């Protein structure tokens, strides 16, 4: 049966996450319903990675199978006809039947966006983490480098994480500031449940001066979730890119995407 990869973006504010749930709206259910309407048969879509309630995607990649005769353009535009406004198909590509959106991925990139000013966000209140206390992004960046490499990330793993191993290989992590916006961008082979939000919680505490730069490495070495502090809110988190083998030629990297590019940066005081 022909297999297709599809890239989409979504605002996760109104969803209980990617995965289908019996009594809550999910991105997976919305997409499968849309693709089923286009295909004229039931379609199952499998994703590169699950996102939690309130988490967004600049790019999510799924694969699905269908014998229906539709062009790549037809799948994309047809899906958008049936999707809610907060979900949009970006492209569709025919792929080998051995392709798997999750298991064929070589690496994934997430971006965590912090609005760092005294006043809360109005235009982007469901799309950023708001911190009104001054953050030192250079301290945050220096602390984060302790996470680069292959480690046991048990300290940054949710207690209900179902992964068989806490070991992940983190390729790169950068903390940058543009005006009143601080971003944490992380690339790894894979992530644990709540791993990025727990990393963000640790780095925010360091950026505020509540903890030392060395605390991040100490938390990692402890391998205990109780040592890491709070989990940052979900709505600052974006799935930003998936790297696949180059021969597939999938446009699956949107790591340059920034949700605040369209907003004017007006200097604001900090607490």
C-alpha positions in Angstrom: 0.0 0.0 0.0 1.4 3.5 -0.8 2.9 5.4 2.1 3.0 9.1 2.6 4.7 11.5 4.9 2.9 14.7 5.9 4.2 17.8 7.6 1.9 19.9 9.7 1.9 22.7 12.2 -0.5 23.3 15.1 -1.4 25.5 18.0 -1.7 23.1 20.9 -3.6 25.4 23.1 -7.0 23.8 22.5 -5.8 20.2 22.5 -5.0 17.6 25.2 -1.9 16.7 23.2 -1.0 14.8 20.1 -2.3 11.4 21.0 -5.9 10.4 20.5 -8.0 10.3 23.7 -11.5 9.1 24.3 -12.8 12.1 26.1 -10.6 15.0 24.9 -9.7 16.7 21.7 -6.3 15.7 20.2 -4.3 16.7 17.1 -4.1 13.0 16.0 -7.9 12.6 16.0 -8.4 15.8 14.1 -5.8 14.8 11.5 -7.0 11.3 11.1 -10.6 12.5 10.6 -9.4 14.9 7.9 -7.3 12.4 6.1 -10.1 9.8 6.3 -12.4 12.3 4.6 -10.0 12.9 1.8 -9.2 9.2 1.3 -12.8 7.9 1.6 -11.6 5.3 4.1 -10.3 5.1 7.6 -6.7 6.5 7.9 -4.3 6.0 10.8 -1.5 8.6 11.3 1.7 7.9 13.2 3.8 10.8 14.4 7.5 11.6 14.8 6.9 12.5 18.4 4.1 13.0 20.8 3.4 16.5 22.2 1.7 17.2 25.5 -1.4 19.3 26.2 -0.7 22.9 25.3 2.5 22.2 23.4 2.8 23.5 19.8 4.4 22.3 16.7 6.1 24.4 14.0 6.6 21.1 12.3 5.3 17.6 13.1 5.8 14.8 10.7 3.4 11.8 10.4 3.1 8.9 8.0 0.0 7.2 6.7 -0.9 4.5 4.2 -3.6 4.8 1.5 -4.4 3.2 -1.8 -6.5 6.2 -2.8 -5.4 8.0 -5.9 -4.6 11.5 -4.7 -1.8 13.9 -5.7 0.6 15.2 -3.0 -1.1 18.6 -3.5 -4.5 17.0 -3.2 -3.7 15.3 0.1 -2.4 18.6 1.6 -5.2 20.9 0.4 -7.8 18.2 1.0 -6.7 17.7 4.6 -6.7 21.5 5.3 -10.3 21.6 4.1 -11.3 19.3 7.0 -8.8 20.4 9.7 -9.6 23.0 12.4 -8.0 26.4 12.0 -5.4 25.6 14.6 -4.0 22.7 12.6 -2.5 23.0 9.1 -1.0 20.5 6.7 2.2 22.0 5.1 3.2 19.4 2.6 2.7 15.7 1.6 5.4 13.5 0.1 5.3 9.9 -1.2 7.9 7.8 0.8 9.1 4.2 0.8 7.0 1.7 2.7 9.9 1.3 5.1 9.6 4.9 6.2 8.4 5.4 9.8 7.8 9.0 11.0 9.2 8.1 14.5 11.8 5.4 13.9 13.3 6.8 10.8 14.1 10.1 12.6 17.8 10.7 13.4 17.2 13.7 15.7 14.6 16.1 16.9 14.7 19.8 17.8 12.5 21.7 20.3 12.4 25.3 21.2 11.2 26.7 24.5 10.2 30.4 24.4 10.2 32.7 27.4 8.8 36.2 27.5 11.0 37.9 30.0 9.4 41.2 31.0 7.3 42.7 33.8 4.0 42.7 31.9 2.4 39.4 31.0 1.7 38.5 27.4 -1.7 39.3 25.9 -1.3 38.6 22.2 0.8 35.4 22.9 -0.4 34.4 26.3 -1.0 30.7 25.2 2.3 30.6 23.2 5.0 31.7 25.6 6.2 31.1 29.1 6.1 34.4 31.0 8.8 35.1 33.5 8.8 38.6 35.0 12.0 38.3 37.0 15.2 39.2 35.2 16.9 36.2 33.5 20.6 36.0 32.8 20.6 34.0 29.5 24.4 33.7 29.5 24.4 31.9 32.9 21.6 29.7 31.5 23.6 28.9 28.4 26.7 28.1 30.3 24.8 25.8 32.7 23.1 24.0 29.9 26.3 22.8 28.3 26.7 20.2 31.0 23.8 18.4 29.3 25.5 17.9 26.0 26.4 14.4 25.2 25.0 11.0 26.1 23.6 10.9 29.6 21.1 9.3 31.9 18.5 12.0 32.1 16.4 10.5 34.9 16.5 13.8 36.8 14.7 15.4 33.8 12.2 12.6 33.3 8.5 12.7 34.3 7.6 10.2 37.0 5.1 8.6 34.5 7.5 8.4 31.6 7.2 5.0 29.9 10.5 5.0 28.0 12.5 1.8 28.5 15.7 3.8 29.1 16.5 7.3 30.4 19.6 7.5 28.3 19.5 10.1 25.5 22.1 11.8 23.3 21.8 15.5 23.4 23.6 17.1 20.4 23.3 20.8 21.2 21.5 23.2 23.5 21.6 27.0 23.1 20.1 29.8 25.2 19.8 33.1 23.5 18.1 36.5 24.1 16.5 38.9 21.6 15.1 41.9 23.4 12.7 40.6 26.0 12.5 37.0 24.6 14.8 34.2 25.8 14.8 31.0 23.8 16.1 27.6 24.7 16.8 25.4 21.6 17.6 21.7 22.1 18.5 19.0 19.6 18.8 15.4 20.6 18.3 11.9 19.1 15.1 11.6 21.2 13.5 13.0 24.4 11.9 11.7 27.5 8.4 12.8 28.8 8.6 16.4 30.0 12.4 16.4 29.5 12.5 19.8 27.8 10.1 21.4 30.3 12.2 20.1 33.2 15.4 21.4 31.7 13.7 24.8 31.2 12.6 24.8 34.9 16.2 24.2 36.0 17.7 26.8 33.6 15.1 29.4 34.6 16.1 29.0 38.3 19.7 29.4 37.3 18.9 32.5 35.2 17.1 34.1 38.1 20.1 33.6 40.3 18.3 31.2 42.6 20.8 28.4 41.8 24.4 28.3 40.8 25.6 27.6 37.2 26.9 24.3 38.5 23.5 23.2 39.7 22.5 21.9 36.3 25.4 19.4 36.2 24.6 18.4 39.8 21.0 17.7 39.0 22.0 15.6 36.1 24.4 13.5 38.2 21.8 12.9 40.9 19.6 10.9 38.5 16.5 11.7 40.6 13.6 13.7 39.4 13.0 15.2 42.9 16.3 17.0 42.6 15.4 19.0 39.5 12.8 21.5 40.7 9.7 22.6 38.9 8.4 21.7 35.5 8.1 24.7 33.2 4.6 25.4 31.7 3.8 23.7 28.4 2.7 26.6 26.2 6.2 27.9 25.7 7.3 24.7 24.0 7.5 24.1 20.2 8.4 21.0 18.2 10.7 22.7 15.7 12.4 20.1 13.6 13.0 16.5 12.7 16.1 15.3 10.9 15.7 12.3 8.6 18.2 10.7 6.2 19.0 13.1 3.5 17.9 10.8 0.7 14.3 11.2 1.8 14.5 15.0 1.0 11.7 15.8 3.5 11.3 19.6 4.4 11.1 18.7 8.1 13.3 21.4 9.7 11.6 24.6 10.8 14.1 25.3 13.6 14.4 28.9 12.3 10.7 29.5 13.1 10.1 31.9 16.0 6.6 32.6 17.3 7.5 36.1 18.3 9.0 37.3 15.0 5.7 39.0 14.1 5.5 40.9 17.4 7.2 44.3 18.0 9.6 44.3 20.9 8.8 47.2 23.2 11.4 47.6 26.0 9.7 46.6 29.3 11.0 46.8 32.8 11.7 43.7 34.9 11.1 43.0 38.5 
